[in-house]
């Protein structure tokens, strides 16, 4: 089974919810989902 190694934030944007795959970045205002 293949592993997805691309952008984690892209997965969050696709699901339209925070998946917290980036850890601290998801909690900060730099999260692309917040913008």
ROVEX-875245 format. One line per 5 residues: their letters; for each residue x, y, z of N, C-alpha, C, O. Coordinates in steps of 0.05 Angstrom, whole numbers. Layout:
N
A) X:Y:Z:X:Y:Z:X:Y:Z:X:Y:Z ~ ...
***
This chain:
35
XXXXX) 17:-24:0:0:0:0:18:25:0:37:27:15 ~ 11:44:-17:27:68:-20:21:88:3:-1:89:13 ~ 42:104:9:39:125:29:37:152:16:52:157:-4 ~ 20:169:25:18:196:14:38:213:28:37:217:52 ~ 57:224:12:78:241:24:77:270:15:95:285:19
XXXXX) 55:277:2:51:305:-8:43:324:14:48:319:38 ~ 31:346:6:23:367:25:0:357:43:-20:348:34 ~ 5:359:70:-16:351:89:-39:370:89:-62:362:92 ~ -33:396:85:-54:416:85:-73:413:62:-96:421:63 ~ -64:401:40:-81:396:17:-103:376:25:-126:379:15
XXXXX) -97:357:42:-117:337:51:-137:351:68:-161:345:67 ~ -128:369:86:-146:384:103:-166:401:86:-190:402:92 ~ -155:414:66:-172:431:49:-193:414:34:-215:422:30 ~ -185:390:25:-203:372:10:-226:363:28:-249:362:19 ~ -220:357:53:-241:347:72:-256:370:84:-276:366:97
XXXXX) -246:395:81:-258:419:92:-260:418:123:-279:429:135 ~ -241:405:135:-239:404:164:-210:401:173:-194:392:157 ~ -204:410:197:-176:408:207:-171:379:215:-184:368:232 ~ -150:367:202:-143:340:209:-119:338:227:-111:317:237 ~ -107:362:233:-84:364:251:-61:347:243:-47:334:259
XXXXX) -56:345:216:-34:330:206:-7:344:208:14:332:209 ~ -8:371:210:16:387:213:22:394:242:42:407:248 ~ 5:385:260:10:389:289:6:418:296:-17:428:295 ~ 27:432:304:25:459:314:16:479:293:4:499:300 ~ 22:473:268:14:492:246:-16:493:244:-27:515:237
XXXXX) -30:472:249:-59:471:248:-72:489:270:-94:499:266 ~ -58:492:292:-68:508:314:-62:537:311:-76:554:323 ~ -43:544:294:-35:572:291:-53:586:270:-69:573:256 ~ -49:612:267:-65:627:247:-53:624:219:-64:634:200 ~ -31:609:216:-19:604:190:-32:581:175:-25:575:152
XXXXX) -50:568:188:-64:545:175:-79:555:151:-95:574:152 ~ -75:542:127:-89:551:103:-119:548:104:-133:562:90 ~ -129:531:122:-158:528:124:-170:552:137:-194:558:132 ~ -156:566:154:-165:590:167:-167:614:148:-184:631:152 ~ -150:614:128:-149:637:109:-171:637:89:-172:655:72
***
